Amino acid sequence: MDKWNKELDYRLKNELWAFGGNRIAVRIEYEWHDDSGQWSRSSGNENWEFDELGYMKFRFASINDLPIQESDRKFLSERKSDGLRTFWKK
């Protein structure tokens, strides 16, 4: 099963941690649920390195998943009439 068939209604937040030259480090946090309705929060760090054309050359990630109750979700959203989503943090 691939990531996008497992992690449904995915909500992602990236925070810039550091950057320099062709490298960026970010803190990530996201929430999702599986097809049984079990919600999870994933968090960790990612390091990205880009080539001279701006394409990602390397991506290193350390991410931990934690099962949560739906009532413990922090990232909520609603679909607007133009089809885009508005996100907010609880």
N, CA, C and O atoms as CSV, one atom per row, in Angstrom:
chain,resi,resn,atom,element,x,y,z
A,1,MET,N,N,0.852,-1.175,0.000
A,1,MET,CA,C,0.000,0.000,0.000
A,1,MET,C,C,0.902,1.244,0.000
A,1,MET,O,O,1.840,1.336,0.792
A,2,ASP,N,N,0.614,2.183,-0.880
A,2,ASP,CA,C,1.452,3.384,-0.921
A,2,ASP,C,C,0.960,4.432,0.079
A,2,ASP,O,O,-0.158,4.359,0.590
A,3,LYS,N,N,1.834,5.408,0.336
A,3,LYS,CA,C,1.588,6.440,1.345
A,3,LYS,C,C,0.236,7.123,1.174
A,3,LYS,O,O,-0.481,7.316,2.156
A,4,TRP,N,N,-0.126,7.490,-0.051
A,4,TRP,CA,C,-1.333,8.297,-0.263
A,4,TRP,C,C,-2.606,7.473,-0.198
A,4,TRP,O,O,-3.690,8.041,-0.064
A,5,ASN,N,N,-2.514,6.168,-0.288
A,5,ASN,CA,C,-3.678,5.314,-0.061
A,5,ASN,C,C,-3.835,4.973,1.411
A,5,ASN,O,O,-4.922,4.588,1.844
A,6,LYS,N,N,-2.761,5.108,2.188
A,6,LYS,CA,C,-2.806,4.825,3.628
A,6,LYS,C,C,-3.109,6.078,4.428
A,6,LYS,O,O,-3.946,6.043,5.330
A,7,GLU,N,N,-2.445,7.187,4.118
A,7,GLU,CA,C,-2.549,8.414,4.903
A,7,GLU,C,C,-3.601,9.335,4.279
A,7,GLU,O,O,-3.290,10.153,3.414
A,8,LEU,N,N,-4.833,9.192,4.725
A,8,LEU,CA,C,-5.967,9.923,4.158
A,8,LEU,C,C,-6.176,11.252,4.876
A,8,LEU,O,O,-5.829,11.395,6.049
A,9,ASP,N,N,-6.751,12.232,4.155
A,9,ASP,CA,C,-7.033,13.571,4.704
A,9,ASP,C,C,-5.809,14.168,5.383
A,9,ASP,O,O,-5.883,14.691,6.495
A,10,TYR,N,N,-4.705,14.078,4.700
A,10,TYR,CA,C,-3.380,14.497,5.148
A,10,TYR,C,C,-3.333,16.008,5.361
A,10,TYR,O,O,-3.702,16.761,4.461
A,11,ARG,N,N,-2.888,16.467,6.529
A,11,ARG,CA,C,-2.711,17.894,6.850
A,11,ARG,C,C,-1.261,18.095,7.258
A,11,ARG,O,O,-0.798,17.457,8.204
A,12,LEU,N,N,-0.540,18.957,6.574
A,12,LEU,CA,C,0.905,19.111,6.767
A,12,LEU,C,C,1.269,20.525,7.183
A,12,LEU,O,O,0.706,21.501,6.685
A,13,LYS,N,N,2.232,20.621,8.119
A,13,LYS,CA,C,2.821,21.905,8.492
A,13,LYS,C,C,4.336,21.744,8.451
A,13,LYS,O,O,4.883,20.854,9.103
A,14,ASN,N,N,5.018,22.600,7.687
A,14,ASN,CA,C,6.483,22.650,7.656
A,14,ASN,C,C,6.932,23.950,8.298
A,14,ASN,O,O,6.347,25.003,8.044
A,15,GLU,N,N,7.958,23.889,9.124
A,15,GLU,CA,C,8.557,25.087,9.705
A,15,GLU,C,C,10.024,25.109,9.341
A,15,GLU,O,O,10.749,24.141,9.574
A,16,LEU,N,N,10.458,26.218,8.768
A,16,LEU,CA,C,11.860,26.363,8.407
A,16,LEU,C,C,12.708,26.349,9.672
A,16,LEU,O,O,12.448,27.101,10.610
A,17,TRP,N,N,13.721,25.491,9.692
A,17,TRP,CA,C,14.601,25.375,10.844
A,17,TRP,C,C,15.906,26.120,10.577
A,17,TRP,O,O,16.354,26.914,11.405
A,18,ALA,N,N,16.513,25.861,9.420
A,18,ALA,CA,C,17.772,26.511,9.055
A,18,ALA,C,C,17.977,26.372,7.553
A,18,ALA,O,O,17.400,25.492,6.914
A,19,PHE,N,N,18.816,27.263,6.989
A,19,PHE,CA,C,19.149,27.153,5.578
A,19,PHE,C,C,20.521,27.765,5.342
A,19,PHE,O,O,20.985,28.611,6.108
A,20,GLY,N,N,21.147,27.328,4.285
A,20,GLY,CA,C,22.437,27.873,3.893
A,20,GLY,C,C,22.889,27.210,2.608
A,20,GLY,O,O,22.775,25.994,2.450
A,21,GLY,N,N,23.405,28.021,1.688
A,21,GLY,CA,C,23.840,27.468,0.410
A,21,GLY,C,C,22.697,26.754,-0.278
A,21,GLY,O,O,21.648,27.347,-0.531
A,22,ASN,N,N,22.895,25.492,-0.579
A,22,ASN,CA,C,21.878,24.703,-1.275
A,22,ASN,C,C,21.174,23.711,-0.348
A,22,ASN,O,O,20.651,22.694,-0.805
A,23,ARG,N,N,21.161,24.010,0.955
A,23,ARG,CA,C,20.555,23.096,1.928
A,23,ARG,C,C,19.507,23.802,2.785
A,23,ARG,O,O,19.637,24.978,3.125
A,24,ILE,N,N,18.463,23.040,3.122
A,24,ILE,CA,C,17.381,23.533,3.976
A,24,ILE,C,C,17.054,22.432,4.986
A,24,ILE,O,O,17.029,21.250,4.644
A,25,ALA,N,N,16.805,22.834,6.228
A,25,ALA,CA,C,16.318,21.910,7.256
A,25,ALA,C,C,14.951,22.406,7.714
A,25,ALA,O,O,14.776,23.596,7.980
A,26,VAL,N,N,13.984,21.498,7.806
A,26,VAL,CA,C,12.640,21.862,8.250
A,26,VAL,C,C,12.162,20.907,9.335
A,26,VAL,O,O,12.555,19.741,9.390
A,27,ARG,N,N,11.305,21.439,10.187
A,27,ARG,CA,C,10.581,20.638,11.168
A,27,ARG,C,C,9.218,20.366,10.553
A,27,ARG,O,O,8.565,21.282,10.055
A,28,ILE,N,N,8.786,19.111,10.585
A,28,ILE,CA,C,7.504,18.760,9.979
A,28,ILE,C,C,6.560,18.198,11.035
A,28,ILE,O,O,6.980,17.588,12.018
A,29,GLU,N,N,5.292,18.423,10.800
A,29,GLU,CA,C,4.249,17.846,11.635
A,29,GLU,C,C,3.025,17.681,10.745
A,29,GLU,O,O,2.619,18.621,10.062
A,30,TYR,N,N,2.443,16.499,10.750
A,30,TYR,CA,C,1.228,16.305,9.964
A,30,TYR,C,C,0.313,15.297,10.624
A,30,TYR,O,O,0.739,14.465,11.426
A,31,GLU,N,N,-0.952,15.393,10.265
A,31,GLU,CA,C,-1.979,14.494,10.787
A,31,GLU,C,C,-2.693,13.834,9.617
A,31,GLU,O,O,-2.810,14.412,8.536
A,32,TRP,N,N,-3.160,12.633,9.846
A,32,TRP,CA,C,-3.823,11.850,8.818
A,32,TRP,C,C,-4.590,10.722,9.505
A,32,TRP,O,O,-4.388,10.444,10.687
A,33,HIS,N,N,-5.467,10.085,8.747
A,33,HIS,CA,C,-6.141,8.889,9.265
A,33,HIS,C,C,-6.072,7.788,8.235
A,33,HIS,O,O,-5.912,8.032,7.039
A,34,ASP,N,N,-6.196,6.559,8.730
A,34,ASP,CA,C,-6.203,5.417,7.818
A,34,ASP,C,C,-7.643,5.085,7.428
A,34,ASP,O,O,-8.581,5.774,7.829
A,35,ASP,N,N,-7.804,4.022,6.642
A,35,ASP,CA,C,-9.150,3.701,6.145
A,35,ASP,C,C,-10.083,3.167,7.227
A,35,ASP,O,O,-11.282,3.020,6.988
A,36,SER,N,N,-9.547,2.874,8.416
A,36,SER,CA,C,-10.417,2.461,9.529
A,36,SER,C,C,-10.851,3.657,10.380
A,36,SER,O,O,-11.656,3.506,11.299
A,37,GLY,N,N,-10.312,4.865,10.069
A,37,GLY,CA,C,-10.668,6.062,10.819
A,37,GLY,C,C,-9.702,6.401,11.941
A,37,GLY,O,O,-9.908,7.390,12.645
A,38,GLN,N,N,-8.643,5.600,12.128
A,38,GLN,CA,C,-7.657,5.877,13.176
A,38,GLN,C,C,-6.783,7.066,12.775
A,38,GLN,O,O,-6.102,7.016,11.750
A,39,TRP,N,N,-6.800,8.136,13.577
A,39,TRP,CA,C,-5.980,9.321,13.326
A,39,TRP,C,C,-4.584,9.125,13.883
A,39,TRP,O,O,-4.393,8.436,14.884
A,40,SER,N,N,-3.608,9.739,13.223
A,40,SER,CA,C,-2.217,9.722,13.671
A,40,SER,C,C,-1.611,11.096,13.462
A,40,SER,O,O,-2.028,11.853,12.585
A,41,ARG,N,N,-0.617,11.402,14.285
A,41,ARG,CA,C,0.189,12.607,14.094
A,41,ARG,C,C,1.620,12.145,13.854
A,41,ARG,O,O,2.162,11.345,14.616
A,42,SER,N,N,2.218,12.650,12.798
A,42,SER,CA,C,3.597,12.338,12.461
A,42,SER,C,C,4.419,13.611,12.622
A,42,SER,O,O,3.990,14.691,12.216
A,43,SER,N,N,5.589,13.480,13.210
A,43,SER,CA,C,6.438,14.654,13.387
A,43,SER,C,C,7.893,14.246,13.266
A,43,SER,O,O,8.261,13.095,13.502
A,44,GLY,N,N,8.712,15.222,12.892
A,44,GLY,CA,C,10.134,14.938,12.748
A,44,GLY,C,C,10.853,16.070,12.049
A,44,GLY,O,O,10.395,17.213,12.031
A,45,ASN,N,N,11.991,15.722,11.474
A,45,ASN,CA,C,12.848,16.684,10.793
A,45,ASN,C,C,13.205,16.161,9.415
A,45,ASN,O,O,13.336,14.955,9.203
A,46,GLU,N,N,13.360,17.095,8.478
A,46,GLU,CA,C,13.814,16.749,7.137
A,46,GLU,C,C,14.952,17.675,6.748
A,46,GLU,O,O,14.946,18.863,7.071
A,47,ASN,N,N,15.919,17.117,6.055
A,47,ASN,CA,C,17.024,17.889,5.493
A,47,ASN,C,C,16.990,17.716,3.985
A,47,ASN,O,O,16.936,16.596,3.476
A,48,TRP,N,N,17.021,18.831,3.282
A,48,TRP,CA,C,16.949,18.818,1.825
A,48,TRP,C,C,18.204,19.442,1.248
A,48,TRP,O,O,18.706,20.439,1.768
A,49,GLU,N,N,18.712,18.853,0.167
A,49,GLU,CA,C,19.832,19.433,-0.577
A,49,GLU,C,C,19.431,19.509,-2.043
A,49,GLU,O,O,18.864,18.565,-2.592
A,50,PHE,N,N,19.731,20.642,-2.671
A,50,PHE,CA,C,19.317,20.894,-4.046
A,50,PHE,C,C,20.525,20.961,-4.970
A,50,PHE,O,O,21.616,21.358,-4.561
A,51,ASP,N,N,20.312,20.561,-6.242
A,51,ASP,CA,C,21.401,20.645,-7.218
A,51,ASP,C,C,21.457,22.056,-7.810
A,51,ASP,O,O,20.696,22.937,-7.410
A,52,GLU,N,N,22.357,22.256,-8.756
A,52,GLU,CA,C,22.580,23.589,-9.333
A,52,GLU,C,C,21.387,24.100,-10.143
A,52,GLU,O,O,21.306,25.295,-10.427
A,53,LEU,N,N,20.456,23.208,-10.520
A,53,LEU,CA,C,19.246,23.619,-11.237
A,53,LEU,C,C,18.061,23.842,-10.295
A,53,LEU,O,O,16.979,24.228,-10.739
A,54,GLY,N,N,18.262,23.600,-9.003
A,54,GLY,CA,C,17.203,23.800,-8.033
A,54,GLY,C,C,16.361,22.563,-7.765
A,54,GLY,O,O,15.387,22.631,-7.015
A,55,TYR,N,N,16.724,21.428,-8.368
A,55,TYR,CA,C,16.004,20.185,-8.105
A,55,TYR,C,C,16.536,19.533,-6.839
A,55,TYR,O,O,17.718,19.645,-6.514
A,56,MET,N,N,15.640,18.846,-6.127
A,56,MET,CA,C,16.069,18.173,-4.914
A,56,MET,C,C,17.027,17.037,-5.270
A,56,MET,O,O,16.708,16.153,-6.065
A,57,LYS,N,N,18.195,17.088,-4.665
A,57,LYS,CA,C,19.237,16.091,-4.905
A,57,LYS,C,C,19.191,15.000,-3.832
A,57,LYS,O,O,19.295,13.812,-4.137
A,58,PHE,N,N,19.033,15.420,-2.567
A,58,PHE,CA,C,18.943,14.497,-1.445
A,58,PHE,C,C,17.847,14.950,-0.498
A,58,PHE,O,O,17.604,16.144,-0.322
A,59,ARG,N,N,17.193,13.971,0.106
A,59,ARG,CA,C,16.202,14.238,1.158
A,59,ARG,C,C,16.416,13.208,2.250
A,59,ARG,O,O,16.317,12.005,2.009
A,60,PHE,N,N,16.710,13.685,3.451
A,60,PHE,CA,C,16.870,12.820,4.604
A,60,PHE,C,C,15.767,13.174,5.592
A,60,PHE,O,O,15.546,14.349,5.884
A,61,ALA,N,N,15.077,12.167,6.102
A,61,ALA,CA,C,13.959,12.428,7.002
A,61,ALA,C,C,14.005,11.472,8.186
A,61,ALA,O,O,14.366,10.302,8.054
A,62,SER,N,N,13.633,11.995,9.331
A,62,SER,CA,C,13.422,11.197,10.532
A,62,SER,C,C,12.044,11.575,11.051
A,62,SER,O,O,11.835,12.690,11.528
A,63,ILE,N,N,11.100,10.632,10.953
A,63,ILE,CA,C,9.693,10.929,11.244
A,63,ILE,C,C,9.130,9.845,12.153
A,63,ILE,O,O,9.350,8.655,11.929
A,64,ASN,N,N,8.404,10.269,13.178
A,64,ASN,CA,C,7.759,9.347,14.106
A,64,ASN,C,C,6.245,9.498,14.000
A,64,ASN,O,O,5.738,10.613,13.881
A,65,ASP,N,N,5.520,8.372,14.042
A,65,ASP,CA,C,4.062,8.357,13.980
A,65,ASP,C,C,3.506,8.025,15.365
A,65,ASP,O,O,4.018,7.146,16.059
A,66,LEU,N,N,2.451,8.741,15.756
A,66,LEU,CA,C,1.813,8.526,17.042
A,66,LEU,C,C,0.302,8.461,16.836
A,66,LEU,O,O,-0.278,9.418,16.324
A,67,PRO,N,N,-0.348,7.372,17.216
A,67,PRO,CA,C,-1.809,7.317,17.120
A,67,PRO,C,C,-2.429,8.361,18.055
A,67,PRO,O,O,-1.970,8.535,19.184
A,68,ILE,N,N,-3.468,9.053,17.586
A,68,ILE,CA,C,-4.173,10.052,18.399
A,68,ILE,C,C,-5.675,9.851,18.251
A,68,ILE,O,O,-6.138,9.198,17.315
A,69,GLN,N,N,-6.417,10.412,19.171
A,69,GLN,CA,C,-7.872,10.446,19.058
A,69,GLN,C,C,-8.246,11.588,18.120
A,69,GLN,O,O,-7.530,12.586,18.044
A,70,GLU,N,N,-9.343,11.453,17.416
A,70,GLU,CA,C,-9.777,12.532,16.526
A,70,GLU,C,C,-9.935,13.842,17.300
A,70,GLU,O,O,-9.669,14.914,16.755
A,71,SER,N,N,-10.359,13.770,18.554
A,71,SER,CA,C,-10.539,14.975,19.380
A,71,SER,C,C,-9.205,15.649,19.734
A,71,SER,O,O,-9.197,16.801,20.169
A,72,ASP,N,N,-8.089,14.951,19.556
A,72,ASP,CA,C,-6.761,15.509,19.848
A,72,ASP,C,C,-6.100,16.153,18.634
A,72,ASP,O,O,-4.974,16.642,18.728
A,73,ARG,N,N,-6.785,16.157,17.507
A,73,ARG,CA,C,-6.207,16.769,16.303
A,73,ARG,C,C,-5.906,18.239,16.531
A,73,ARG,O,O,-6.650,18.936,17.220
A,74,LYS,N,N,-4.807,18.706,15.945
A,74,LYS,CA,C,-4.425,20.114,16.034
A,74,LYS,C,C,-4.676,20.856,14.732
A,74,LYS,O,O,-4.921,22.062,14.745
A,75,PHE,N,N,-4.619,20.155,13.615
A,75,PHE,CA,C,-4.738,20.805,12.308
A,75,PHE,C,C,-6.101,20.486,11.710
A,75,PHE,O,O,-6.370,19.351,11.317
A,76,LEU,N,N,-6.941,21.482,11.648
A,76,LEU,CA,C,-8.297,21.324,11.141
A,76,LEU,C,C,-8.415,22.096,9.843
A,76,LEU,O,O,-7.602,22.979,9.568
A,77,SER,N,N,-9.406,21.777,9.052
A,77,SER,CA,C,-9.577,22.502,7.790
A,77,SER,C,C,-11.025,22.434,7.349
A,77,SER,O,O,-11.803,21.592,7.796
A,78,GLU,N,N,-11.353,23.339,6.468
A,78,GLU,CA,C,-12.659,23.303,5.818
A,78,GLU,C,C,-12.457,23.679,4.358
A,78,GLU,O,O,-11.597,24.497,4.032
A,79,ARG,N,N,-13.244,23.087,3.493
A,79,ARG,CA,C,-13.146,23.384,2.075
A,79,ARG,C,C,-13.980,24.622,1.775
A,79,ARG,O,O,-15.151,24.700,2.147
A,80,LYS,N,N,-13.360,25.596,1.092
A,80,LYS,CA,C,-14.068,26.820,0.717
A,80,LYS,C,C,-14.779,26.614,-0.616
A,80,LYS,O,O,-14.564,25.608,-1.292
A,81,SER,N,N,-15.620,27.563,-0.985
A,81,SER,CA,C,-16.418,27.423,-2.204
A,81,SER,C,C,-15.556,27.351,-3.464
A,81,SER,O,O,-15.998,26.803,-4.473
A,82,ASP,N,N,-14.323,27.897,-3.428
A,82,ASP,CA,C,-13.452,27.840,-4.606
A,82,ASP,C,C,-12.657,26.536,-4.677
A,82,ASP,O,O,-11.811,26.364,-5.554
A,83,GLY,N,N,-12.940,25.603,-3.729
A,83,GLY,CA,C,-12.276,24.303,-3.745
A,83,GLY,C,C,-10.990,24.273,-2.946
A,83,GLY,O,O,-10.439,23.196,-2.720
A,84,LEU,N,N,-10.490,25.431,-2.508
A,84,LEU,CA,C,-9.283,25.473,-1.703
A,84,LEU,C,C,-9.631,25.214,-0.252
A,84,LEU,O,O,-10.797,25.285,0.136
A,85,ARG,N,N,-8.625,24.915,0.548
A,85,ARG,CA,C,-8.853,24.638,1.965
A,85,ARG,C,C,-8.275,25.756,2.820
A,85,ARG,O,O,-7.252,26.353,2.485
A,86,THR,N,N,-8.944,26.022,3.916
A,86,THR,CA,C,-8.460,26.938,4.932
A,86,THR,C,C,-8.036,26.082,6.114
A,86,THR,O,O,-8.806,25.250,6.594
A,87,PHE,N,N,-6.801,26.288,6.586
A,87,PHE,CA,C,-6.284,25.494,7.696
A,87,PHE,C,C,-6.103,26.368,8.928
A,87,PHE,O,O,-5.786,27.553,8.823
A,88,TRP,N,N,-6.301,25.792,10.056
A,88,TRP,CA,C,-6.004,26.489,11.292
A,88,TRP,C,C,-5.577,25.460,12.326
A,88,TRP,O,O,-5.870,24.271,12.200
A,89,LYS,N,N,-4.897,25.927,13.323
A,89,LYS,CA,C,-4.407,25.070,14.385
A,89,LYS,C,C,-5.265,25.281,15.616
A,89,LYS,O,O,-5.542,26.416,16.004
A,90,LYS,N,N,-5.682,24.192,16.225
A,90,LYS,CA,C,-6.501,24.236,17.423
A,90,LYS,C,C,-5.702,24.785,18.585
A,90,LYS,O,O,-6.224,24.902,19.693
